[in-house]
Amino acid sequence: MDVGARWPEPARGEPRRIMLVGRTSARGLRAVSRALGALKDGKAPPGIDLLGVVLVADAPGRLPLGLLRRIRVVRSVTHVHRVPWIPAWRTGGQPTYLPRQLGSLADVVGVDTRTDTPTDRERTVS
């Protein structure tokens, strides 16, 4: 379930297990860092369980050293899943193949990438 740019509220039946998602741009990494800080400082609703952070490439190619350093800092706090640049997503299309990084991410969140539906594990945990 995507709750957008707000915290889910487990008390209202929204998922308590979350993945923070951000772009690998400087702005995206700052937003992820702020959200991690809010979790650490108790500013998120009670009961939130962070599974990790998903960082989606903001452009093709290698990241500048400064951004890689910021990712290293985020990695020191929680597990980070990196999703490479997928050109088809830019125009709303589907990729011809799924990068291996998406397979490991799907395992964490409990989605079957062959059918794009939640697995039994996800249905019972949320």
ZABAPA-493017 format. One record per atom (N, C-alpha, C, CB): residue number from 0; atom name; x, y, z. Coordinates in pm, 1 decimal. Each point is the difference from the previous one (the first is absolute). Glycine has a CB too. Example, Ala and Ser with C-alpha at 12.3 -4.5 7.8 and 13.67 -1.06 7.14 Angstrom:
REM ZABAPA-493017
(site 0,N,(1319.0,-569.0,780.0)) (site 0,CA,(-89.0,119.0,0.0)) (site 0,C,(90.0,120.0,0.0)) (site 0,CB,(-189.2,-117.3,124.6)) (site 1,N,(154.2,222.3,-196.6)) (site 1,CA,(82.0,119.0,6.0)) (site 1,C,(-77.0,109.0,73.0)) (site 1,CB,(118.4,-62.8,-214.5)) 
END
This chain:
REM ZABAPA-493017
(site 0,N,(85.0,-117.0,0.0)) (site 0,CA,(-85.0,117.0,0.0)) (site 0,C,(89.9,123.8,0.0)) (site 0,CB,(-186.8,-124.3,122.6)) (site 1,N,(163.2,212.9,-210.7)) (site 1,CA,(74.1,125.4,-7.7)) (site 1,C,(-81.9,106.2,72.2)) (site 1,CB,(110.6,-64.8,-221.3)) (site 2,N,(-52.5,122.9,326.5)) (site 2,CA,(-70.7,105.0,72.4)) (site 2,C,(53.1,138.5,-34.9)) (site 2,CB,(-42.1,-161.8,184.5)) (site 3,N,(123.6,167.5,-286.7)) (site 3,CA,(49.3,128.7,-46.3)) (site 3,C,(105.0,58.1,91.8)) (site 3,CB,(-218.3,38.3,-105.6)) (site 4,N,(214.9,91.9,122.5)) (site 4,CA,(102.9,70.5,77.1)) (site 4,C,(-46.1,24.7,143.5)) (site 4,CB,(81.6,108.8,-210.9)) (site 5,N,(-140.0,-209.7,271.8)) (site 5,CA,(-41.0,10.9,140.2)) (site 5,C,(25.3,-134.2,67.4)) (site 5,CB,(-176.1,176.2,-54.5)) (site 6,N,(170.4,-177.2,185.4)) (site 6,CA,(18.0,-125.0,73.2)) (site 6,C,(-129.4,-80.0,-1.8)) (site 6,CB,(174.2,107.4,147.1)) (site 7,N,(-165.3,-238.6,-160.3)) (site 7,CA,(-122.0,-80.6,15.8)) (site 7,C,(-42.5,3.5,146.5)) (site 7,CB,(65.3,-151.5,-194.2)) (site 8,N,(-191.3,127.1,217.5)) (site 8,CA,(-51.9,0.5,136.3)) (site 8,C,(-51.2,-139.8,34.0)) (site 8,CB,(-61.7,246.0,-17.5)) (site 9,N,(145.5,-327.6,82.2)) (site 9,CA,(-41.1,-136.4,34.5)) (site 9,C,(-127.5,-4.8,83.2)) (site 9,CB,(238.3,-64.3,-8.4)) (site 10,N,(-261.2,166.0,91.8)) (site 10,CA,(-120.9,3.1,83.0)) (site 10,C,(-126.3,8.0,-85.4)) (site 10,CB,(131.3,110.5,182.1)) (site 11,N,(-118.7,-62.2,-306.4)) (site 11,CA,(-114.9,7.7,-92.2)) (site 11,C,(0.6,-114.4,-100.0)) (site 11,CB,(-0.2,248.0,25.2)) (site 12,N,(77.6,-352.4,2.1)) (site 12,CA,(2.0,-116.9,-87.1)) (site 12,C,(98.3,7.7,-115.3)) (site 12,CB,(-232.8,-29.8,61.2)) (site 13,N,(314.2,134.4,-66.0)) (site 13,CA,(100.3,10.1,-105.3)) (site 13,C,(121.7,-82.2,39.6)) (site 13,CB,(-82.3,230.1,-65.7)) (site 14,N,(163.3,-270.7,-32.9)) (site 14,CA,(114.2,-87.6,30.5)) (site 14,C,(95.5,62.1,101.6)) (site 14,CB,(-19.3,-94.8,-229.4)) (site 15,N,(71.9,9.4,316.1)) (site 15,CA,(100.2,45.7,96.2)) (site 15,C,(139.9,-27.7,-51.9)) (site 15,CB,(-160.3,-40.0,188.0)) (site 16,N,(173.8,-59.2,-275.9)) (site 16,CA,(129.9,-34.2,-58.1)) (site 16,C,(17.6,83.9,-125.8)) (site 16,CB,(-6.8,-238.1,93.7)) (site 17,N,(113.0,320.1,-96.1)) (site 17,CA,(15.4,93.7,-111.0)) (site 17,C,(137.8,-9.2,-64.1)) (site 17,CB,(-162.5,150.8,111.7)) (site 18,N,(167.5,-104.6,-234.7)) (site 18,CA,(124.0,23.6,-72.8)) (site 18,C,(-3.2,148.1,-37.9)) (site 18,CB,(17.8,-243.5,-90.5)) (site 19,N,(86.7,317.7,125.5)) (site 19,CA,(12.1,137.6,-46.8)) (site 19,C,(55.1,-4.7,-142.0)) (site 19,CB,(37.1,90.6,236.7)) (site 20,N,(-90.2,-8.4,-325.1)) (site 20,CA,(43.8,1.4,-139.0)) (site 20,C,(44.2,141.0,-36.5)) (site 20,CB,(-157.1,-190.0,-58.4)) (site 21,N,(272.7,198.0,-6.7)) (site 21,CA,(49.6,129.3,-43.4)) (site 21,C,(85.1,-14.8,-124.7)) (site 21,CB,(-5.2,81.7,235.9)) (site 22,N,(31.5,28.8,-301.5)) (site 22,CA,(87.2,2.2,-117.3)) (site 22,C,(144.7,14.8,47.3)) (site 22,CB,(-184.1,101.5,-145.2)) (site 23,N,(276.3,-132.1,57.0)) (site 23,CA,(141.4,12.0,34.5)) (site 23,C,(54.5,141.1,-23.8)) (site 23,CB,(26.5,-241.2,-56.1)) (site 24,N,(-112.8,335.7,31.1)) (site 24,CA,(43.1,140.1,-14.0)) (site 24,C,(30.6,56.6,138.4)) (site 24,CB,(-140.3,29.6,-210.5)) (site 25,N,(208.4,83.4,214.6)) (site 25,CA,(29.2,64.9,128.0)) (site 25,C,(-128.9,29.4,75.8)) (site 25,CB,(208.4,100.6,-97.8)) (site 26,N,(-308.1,-50.4,28.1)) (site 26,CA,(-128.8,31.8,63.4)) (site 26,C,(-67.3,-126.0,55.0)) (site 26,CB,(-26.1,195.7,-155.8)) (site 27,N,(27.9,-303.6,78.1)) (site 27,CA,(-61.2,-125.0,43.7)) (site 27,C,(69.4,-58.3,122.2)) (site 27,CB,(-67.5,-42.5,-234.8)) (site 28,N,(199.7,48.8,236.1)) (site 28,CA,(75.2,-53.1,113.5)) (site 28,C,(-20.1,84.8,125.5)) (site 28,CB,(168.5,-92.6,-159.7)) (site 29,N,(-184.2,222.8,142.8)) (site 29,CA,(-31.2,86.0,115.4)) (site 29,C,(-136.6,-35.9,57.5)) (site 29,CB,(139.8,185.6,-98.0)) (site 30,N,(-237.0,-210.0,10.8)) (site 30,CA,(-134.3,-35.7,47.2)) (site 30,C,(3.0,-132.7,76.6)) (site 30,CB,(-101.4,123.3,-195.7)) (site 31,N,(176.0,-220.1,145.7)) (site 31,CA,(12.1,-128.4,69.1)) (site 31,C,(66.4,21.4,136.0)) (site 31,CB,(15.1,-123.0,-221.6)) (site 32,N,(89.4,202.8,226.1)) (site 32,CA,(68.9,26.7,126.1)) (site 32,C,(-92.3,67.0,101.4)) (site 32,CB,(214.9,20.5,-125.8)) (site 33,N,(-297.1,74.4,79.1)) (site 33,CA,(-95.7,66.0,90.3)) (site 33,C,(-100.8,-100.5,54.9)) (site 33,CB,(26.9,214.8,-128.1)) (site 34,N,(-74.3,-303.3,43.3)) (site 34,CA,(-97.1,-100.9,45.3)) (site 34,C,(63.6,-95.3,101.3)) (site 34,CB,(-118.8,15.5,-221.6)) (site 35,N,(242.3,-56.4,196.9)) (site 35,CA,(69.6,-86.3,95.6)) (site 35,C,(19.9,72.5,132.5)) (site 35,CB,(116.0,-118.1,-189.3)) (site 36,N,(-84.6,246.1,182.5)) (site 36,CA,(14.4,79.5,122.1)) (site 36,C,(-130.7,9.0,77.4)) (site 36,CB,(180.1,130.9,-111.3)) (site 37,N,(-289.5,-113.3,39.2)) (site 37,CA,(-131.1,6.9,65.3)) (site 37,C,(-32.6,-132.6,69.2)) (site 37,CB,(-77.4,167.8,-172.1)) (site 38,N,(110.1,-278.2,107.6)) (site 38,CA,(-21.7,-131.0,63.4)) (site 38,C,(83.1,-11.9,127.7)) (site 38,CB,(-47.2,-103.0,-225.6)) (site 39,N,(173.5,141.3,216.7)) (site 39,CA,(91.0,-8.9,114.2)) (site 39,C,(-47.3,88.6,114.9)) (site 39,CB,(189.4,-49.1,-156.5)) (site 40,N,(-241.5,167.1,124.7)) (site 40,CA,(-43.6,95.9,101.4)) (site 40,C,(-141.6,-24.5,50.9)) (site 40,CB,(150.5,163.1,-106.3)) (site 41,N,(-215.7,-269.8,58.8)) (site 41,CA,(-134.8,-31.6,46.4)) (site 41,C,(-107.8,89.6,-56.7)) (site 41,CB,(103.2,-82.3,204.0)) (site 42,N,(-77.7,143.5,-319.7)) (site 42,CA,(-98.2,90.1,-61.2)) (site 42,C,(-92.6,-71.3,-98.1)) (site 42,CB,(163.8,184.1,27.0)) (site 43,N,(-146.8,-313.6,-41.7)) (site 43,CA,(-88.6,-80.5,-85.2)) (site 43,C,(-104.5,-65.0,90.3)) (site 43,CB,(185.2,-44.1,-171.9)) (site 44,N,(-299.1,3.8,115.9)) (site 44,CA,(-101.1,-66.7,82.4)) (site 44,C,(57.9,-123.5,69.3)) (site 44,CB,(-179.1,83.7,-155.2)) (site 45,N,(131.0,-113.2,274.5)) (site 45,CA,(49.8,-118.4,71.2)) (site 45,C,(-31.9,-128.3,-77.0)) (site 45,CB,(-28.8,121.3,218.3)) (site 46,N,(117.8,-216.3,-205.8)) (site 46,CA,(-23.2,-130.5,-62.2)) (site 46,C,(59.2,-16.4,-137.6)) (site 46,CB,(-203.2,-8.7,129.5)) (site 47,N,(268.0,111.2,-184.0)) (site 47,CA,(60.8,-9.3,-132.5)) (site 47,C,(122.8,-90.2,7.7)) (site 47,CB,(-84.6,231.1,-61.9)) (site 48,N,(94.2,-324.8,-31.6)) (site 48,CA,(112.9,-92.4,-8.1)) (site 48,C,(67.3,21.2,-135.8)) (site 48,CB,(-113.7,-171.4,154.3)) (site 49,N,(232.3,231.2,-154.2)) (site 49,CA,(71.5,29.2,-123.5)) (site 49,C,(70.4,-125.1,-50.8)) (site 49,CB,(30.9,238.8,72.4)) (site 50,N,(-66.3,-281.9,-193.1)) (site 50,CA,(65.8,-114.3,-62.5)) (site 50,C,(128.0,41.6,-70.7)) (site 50,CB,(-222.0,-109.6,-27.9)) (site 51,N,(229.8,234.4,-14.4)) (site 51,CA,(117.6,49.0,-70.0)) (site 51,C,(-35.1,117.4,-88.3)) (site 51,CB,(98.3,-228.0,5.7)) (site 52,N,(-0.8,265.4,-87.3)) (site 52,CA,(-13.4,112.9,-92.0)) (site 52,C,(19.4,-50.4,-142.0)) (site 52,CB,(82.8,163.4,175.5)) (site 53,N,(-165.6,-114.7,-266.1)) (site 53,CA,(14.1,-29.1,-142.1)) (site 53,C,(45.7,128.4,-67.3)) (site 53,CB,(-180.2,-182.1,4.6)) (site 54,N,(294.9,174.8,-71.4)) (site 54,CA,(51.5,116.0,-72.8)) (site 54,C,(-7.5,-30.2,-148.8)) (site 54,CB,(154.2,64.5,191.8)) (site 55,N,(-234.5,15.7,-261.2)) (site 55,CA,(-22.2,-16.8,-143.6)) (site 55,C,(90.6,96.6,-74.4)) (site 55,CB,(-240.4,-72.8,36.7)) (site 56,N,(316.1,21.3,-132.7)) (site 56,CA,(92.5,83.3,-76.7)) (site 56,C,(-73.8,117.9,-62.4)) (site 56,CB,(143.8,-200.8,-46.7)) (site 57,N,(-84.9,318.2,59.0)) (site 57,CA,(-60.8,120.7,-55.6)) (site 57,C,(46.8,28.7,-142.2)) (site 57,CB,(-16.1,89.8,230.6)) (site 58,N,(115.7,-165.0,-276.5)) (site 58,CA,(53.0,18.1,-135.5)) (site 58,C,(84.0,-123.5,-34.2)) (site 58,CB,(1.9,256.4,22.7)) (site 59,N,(21.9,-277.9,-151.9)) (site 59,CA,(87.1,-111.9,-35.8)) (site 59,C,(145.3,30.6,35.5)) (site 59,CB,(-157.6,-62.4,-185.5)) (site 60,N,(236.3,-41.3,201.2)) (site 60,CA,(143.2,18.5,25.9)) (site 60,C,(36.5,-4.3,146.4)) (site 60,CB,(8.5,133.7,-203.2)) (site 61,N,(119.3,-111.7,225.0)) (site 61,CA,(55.2,-5.5,135.1)) (site 61,C,(-35.8,124.9,79.6)) (site 61,CB,(187.3,-141.8,-85.0)) (site 62,N,(-198.5,123.1,215.4)) (site 62,CA,(-28.3,113.2,87.7)) (site 62,C,(128.9,75.5,33.5)) (site 62,CB,(-198.2,-123.4,95.6)) (site 63,N,(188.8,254.5,-77.3)) (site 63,CA,(115.7,76.8,45.9)) (site 63,C,(40.7,-45.3,140.8)) (site 63,CB,(-72.1,197.5,-142.2)) (site 64,N,(197.9,-180.9,173.8)) (site 64,CA,(55.2,-43.8,127.6)) (site 64,C,(-76.1,58.2,119.6)) (site 64,CB,(222.4,-19.6,-111.2)) (site 65,N,(-261.7,145.6,102.8)) (site 65,CA,(-73.6,62.9,110.3)) (site 65,C,(-130.5,-70.9,31.4)) (site 65,CB,(102.2,215.4,-64.0)) (site 66,N,(-173.8,-258.2,-39.3)) (site 66,CA,(-125.5,-71.7,21.6)) (site 66,C,(26.3,-140.6,53.9)) (site 66,CB,(-106.9,133.1,-184.6)) (site 67,N,(211.5,-196.8,136.8)) (site 67,CA,(35.9,-132.9,51.8)) (site 67,C,(32.9,7.9,149.2)) (site 67,CB,(87.6,-66.5,-227.5)) (site 68,N,(-22.6,174.1,267.9)) (site 68,CA,(30.3,18.0,142.6)) (site 68,C,(-127.3,13.3,82.2)) (site 68,CB,(215.8,110.1,-61.5)) (site 69,N,(-311.4,-36.2,8.1)) (site 69,CA,(-128.1,14.8,71.5)) (site 69,C,(-71.0,-134.5,12.3)) (site 69,CB,(-20.5,236.0,-84.9)) (site 70,N,(27.3,-316.2,-19.5)) (site 70,CA,(-62.0,-132.9,4.7)) (site 70,C,(69.0,-85.5,105.4)) (site 70,CB,(-62.3,16.4,-244.0)) (site 71,N,(192.3,-4.7,253.8)) (site 71,CA,(74.6,-74.3,101.6)) (site 71,C,(-48.7,36.2,140.9)) (site 71,CB,(199.8,-7.9,-154.1)) (site 72,N,(-229.1,134.9,176.8)) (site 72,CA,(-51.8,43.6,130.3)) (site 72,C,(-136.8,-63.7,25.0)) (site 72,CB,(126.6,219.1,-18.5)) (site 73,N,(-214.7,-217.9,-80.5)) (site 73,CA,(-131.9,-61.7,15.0)) (site 73,C,(16.3,-149.7,28.8)) (site 73,CB,(-102.7,171.9,-156.7)) (site 74,N,(195.7,-236.5,86.4)) (site 74,CA,(26.5,-142.7,21.5)) (site 74,C,(47.3,-30.9,141.4)) (site 74,CB,(55.9,-17.4,-240.1)) (site 75,N,(5.2,114.0,304.9)) (site 75,CA,(46.5,-22.7,137.1)) (site 75,C,(-116.1,-4.5,99.0)) (site 75,CB,(214.7,113.7,-58.2)) (site 76,N,(-332.7,-66.8,13.5)) (site 76,CA,(-117.6,6.2,86.9)) (site 76,C,(-98.0,-113.4,-28.9)) (site 76,CB,(27.9,247.7,12.6)) (site 77,N,(-42.0,-284.2,-138.3)) (site 77,CA,(-99.4,-100.9,-38.5)) (site 77,C,(42.4,-68.4,-129.1)) (site 77,CB,(-182.4,132.5,112.4)) (site 78,N,(111.8,-239.3,-145.7)) (site 78,CA,(28.7,-71.1,-124.4)) (site 78,C,(-46.0,84.7,-119.0)) (site 78,CB,(-23.5,-224.3,117.6)) (site 79,N,(106.0,229.2,-220.5)) (site 79,CA,(-30.6,79.6,-119.2)) (site 79,C,(-9.7,-91.1,-121.2)) (site 79,CB,(117.3,200.5,98.3)) (site 80,N,(-225.3,-184.4,-174.4)) (site 80,CA,(-18.0,-69.7,-127.9)) (site 80,C,(13.5,104.2,-110.0)) (site 80,CB,(-153.3,-178.5,102.3)) (site 81,N,(245.4,155.4,-193.4)) (site 81,CA,(19.7,93.2,-111.7)) (site 81,C,(-69.9,-56.0,-123.5)) (site 81,CB,(222.4,79.6,95.3)) (site 82,N,(-299.6,3.5,-160.1)) (site 82,CA,(-68.3,-37.1,-123.9)) (site 82,C,(65.3,79.8,-112.5)) (site 82,CB,(-221.4,-52.0,120.6)) (site 83,N,(271.2,-17.5,-223.7)) (site 83,CA,(68.9,71.0,-108.2)) (site 83,C,(-96.0,81.8,-85.3)) (site 83,CB,(170.9,-180.4,-2.5)) (site 84,N,(-112.8,263.2,-82.3)) (site 84,CA,(-77.0,78.6,-96.8)) (site 84,C,(-71.3,-95.4,-94.0)) (site 84,CB,(163.1,193.6,14.3)) (site 85,N,(-294.2,-175.2,-28.3)) (site 85,CA,(-80.1,-82.4,-90.4)) (site 85,C,(-71.1,95.3,-96.0)) (site 85,CB,(-32.2,-186.2,175.2)) (site 86,N,(85.1,199.2,-298.0)) (site 86,CA,(-53.6,98.6,-94.7)) (site 86,C,(-151.3,-10.8,-22.0)) (site 86,CB,(221.1,-4.0,-110.2)) (site 87,N,(-275.0,-115.5,107.8)) (site 87,CA,(-143.4,-17.2,-26.6)) (site 87,C,(-85.9,68.1,105.8)) (site 87,CB,(50.9,-216.3,-112.6)) (site 88,N,(-4.0,222.3,234.7)) (site 88,CA,(-78.6,61.9,106.9)) (site 88,C,(-16.1,149.5,-21.3)) (site 88,CB,(81.1,-175.4,156.2)) (site 89,N,(12.8,235.1,-226.4)) (site 89,CA,(-6.8,144.9,-21.4)) (site 89,C,(-125.3,38.2,-78.5)) (site 89,CB,(250.7,11.0,4.5)) (site 90,N,(-291.4,-96.5,-95.6)) (site 90,CA,(-116.9,28.7,-83.6)) (site 90,C,(-122.9,-79.5,42.9)) (site 90,CB,(154.4,49.6,-188.4)) (site 91,N,(-146.6,-115.7,304.6)) (site 91,CA,(-114.5,-75.7,50.1)) (site 91,C,(-10.7,-139.6,-58.0)) (site 91,CB,(-114.9,213.8,29.3)) (site 92,N,(217.8,-259.9,-99.7)) (site 92,CA,(-2.2,-132.8,-59.4)) (site 92,C,(51.5,-107.3,94.4)) (site 92,CB,(29.7,106.6,-220.5)) (site 93,N,(-27.9,-228.3,171.0)) (site 93,CA,(51.7,-114.0,74.1)) (site 93,C,(134.4,-40.8,-58.7)) (site 93,CB,(-234.2,-77.5,55.5)) (site 94,N,(331.8,45.0,27.9)) (site 94,CA,(129.4,-44.0,-52.7)) (site 94,C,(-13.1,-137.5,-65.0)) (site 94,CB,(119.3,133.9,177.4)) (site 95,N,(-30.6,-161.7,-271.9)) (site 95,CA,(-3.0,-131.1,-65.9)) (site 95,C,(52.1,-109.0,91.9)) (site 95,CB,(30.2,111.8,-220.8)) (site 96,N,(50.0,-74.4,319.2)) (site 96,CA,(46.1,-94.9,101.1)) (site 96,C,(11.8,74.3,132.6)) (site 96,CB,(125.1,-139.8,-173.4)) (site 97,N,(-132.8,65.4,282.3)) (site 97,CA,(15.3,60.5,131.3)) (site 97,C,(143.6,-18.2,48.1)) (site 97,CB,(-243.5,-43.0,52.7)) (site 98,N,(309.1,149.6,-14.5)) (site 98,CA,(135.5,-12.9,53.4)) (site 98,C,(0.4,-86.6,125.9)) (site 98,CB,(58.9,225.2,-95.3)) (site 99,N,(50.6,-292.5,120.4)) (site 99,CA,(9.2,-91.3,114.6)) (site 99,C,(-27.1,72.2,131.8)) (site 99,CB,(165.1,-137.9,-127.3)) (site 100,N,(-133.4,267.4,136.0)) (site 100,CA,(-24.2,74.9,122.7)) (site 100,C,(-148.3,0.7,37.4)) (site 100,CB,(198.9,142.1,-52.5)) (site 101,N,(-285.2,-144.7,-48.1)) (site 101,CA,(-143.2,-1.0,29.0)) (site 101,C,(-44.7,-133.8,55.8)) (site 101,CB,(-34.8,166.6,-180.8)) (site 102,N,(103.5,-273.1,141.8)) (site 102,CA,(-33.0,-132.3,53.6)) (site 102,C,(25.9,-7.4,149.0)) (site 102,CB,(53.8,-100.5,-220.5)) (site 103,N,(60.4,151.0,265.8)) (site 103,CA,(30.5,-3.9,143.5)) (site 103,C,(-92.3,93.9,77.2)) (site 103,CB,(239.8,-55.8,-52.1)) (site 104,N,(-275.4,167.5,-6.4)) (site 104,CA,(-93.5,92.2,63.9)) (site 104,C,(-138.6,-64.0,9.6)) (site 104,CB,(131.5,197.4,-87.8)) (site 105,N,(-173.4,-265.5,-15.7)) (site 105,CA,(-130.6,-67.5,0.5)) (site 105,C,(-6.5,-103.6,111.3)) (site 105,CB,(-20.8,36.5,-247.5)) (site 106,N,(131.0,-106.2,271.2)) (site 106,CA,(4.2,-97.8,108.7)) (site 106,C,(-23.0,66.6,135.1)) (site 106,CB,(157.0,-140.2,-135.0)) (site 107,N,(-98.0,257.4,155.3)) (site 107,CA,(-12.9,70.4,127.7)) (site 107,C,(-143.0,43.9,24.7)) (site 107,CB,(235.5,76.9,-20.7)) (site 108,N,(-299.4,-20.1,-81.7)) (site 108,CA,(-135.5,52.8,18.9)) (site 108,C,(-108.3,-103.1,-25.7)) (site 108,CB,(86.5,221.2,-64.4)) (site 109,N,(-49.3,-338.3,15.4)) (site 109,CA,(-97.6,-106.9,-17.1)) (site 109,C,(-85.5,11.2,-123.8)) (site 109,CB,(-1.9,-16.1,240.7)) (site 110,N,(61.7,57.7,-352.1)) (site 110,CA,(-73.0,9.8,-126.3)) (site 110,C,(55.7,-103.1,-97.7)) (site 110,CB,(-45.7,247.0,38.0)) (site 111,N,(-43.0,-315.7,-107.2)) (site 111,CA,(41.1,-95.2,-102.8)) (site 111,C,(17.3,77.5,-129.4)) (site 111,CB,(-121.4,-194.1,112.9)) (site 112,N,(245.1,207.7,-160.1)) (site 112,CA,(26.7,81.2,-118.7)) (site 112,C,(-57.5,-62.4,-126.7)) (site 112,CB,(206.8,82.7,110.3)) (site 113,N,(-240.5,-209.1,-107.0)) (site 113,CA,(-58.3,-62.9,-118.8)) (site 113,C,(-144.8,41.1,-18.6)) (site 113,CB,(154.8,-193.0,28.3)) (site 114,N,(-225.9,217.8,83.1)) (site 114,CA,(-141.3,34.6,-9.2)) (site 114,C,(-30.0,140.7,48.7)) (site 114,CB,(-51.3,-238.8,29.6)) (site 115,N,(152.1,302.1,37.1)) (site 115,CA,(-15.8,134.1,54.1)) (site 115,C,(-111.7,7.6,103.0)) (site 115,CB,(85.0,90.3,-214.5)) (site 116,N,(-100.9,-197.8,292.3)) (site 116,CA,(-99.5,-1.1,106.3)) (site 116,C,(67.7,-32.4,131.7)) (site 116,CB,(-180.1,-68.9,-161.8)) (site 117,N,(120.0,112.4,272.8)) (site 117,CA,(59.1,-30.6,129.7)) (site 117,C,(0.1,-150.2,25.2)) (site 117,CB,(-75.6,222.7,86.5)) (site 118,N,(180.8,-269.8,-24.5)) (site 118,CA,(3.7,-140.2,39.4)) (site 118,C,(-75.3,-17.2,129.5)) (site 118,CB,(220.0,-32.9,-115.3)) (site 119,N,(-239.4,-90.1,158.8)) (site 119,CA,(-69.1,-25.5,125.4)) (site 119,C,(70.5,68.5,116.9)) (site 119,CB,(-80.4,-218.6,-91.7)) (site 120,N,(215.2,222.3,87.2)) (site 120,CA,(75.8,62.6,106.6)) (site 120,C,(-38.5,145.8,14.3)) (site 120,CB,(187.6,-158.9,-40.0)) (site 121,N,(-201.3,231.5,-68.3)) (site 121,CA,(-33.6,141.6,8.2)) (site 121,C,(-140.8,18.6,51.3)) (site 121,CB,(156.4,48.4,-187.0)) (site 122,N,(-248.9,-132.2,143.8)) (site 122,CA,(-139.5,15.2,43.7)) (site 122,C,(-13.8,-17.6,150.7)) (site 122,CB,(-75.9,-83.2,-223.0)) (site 123,N,(153.4,-7.6,280.4)) (site 123,CA,(-15.4,-27.6,141.6)) (site 123,C,(79.4,94.6,88.3)) (site 123,CB,(-38.8,-234.7,-60.0)) (site 124,N,(140.9,298.8,7.4)) (site 124,CA,(86.3,84.2,81.2)) (site 124,C,(-52.2,141.8,10.2)) (site 124,CB,(191.6,-140.8,-66.6)) (site 125,N,(-250.6,192.6,-35.5)) (site 125,CA,(-40.2,142.2,-2.8)) (site 125,C,(-95.8,37.3,108.5)) (site 125,CB,(34.1,-3.7,-239.4)) 
END
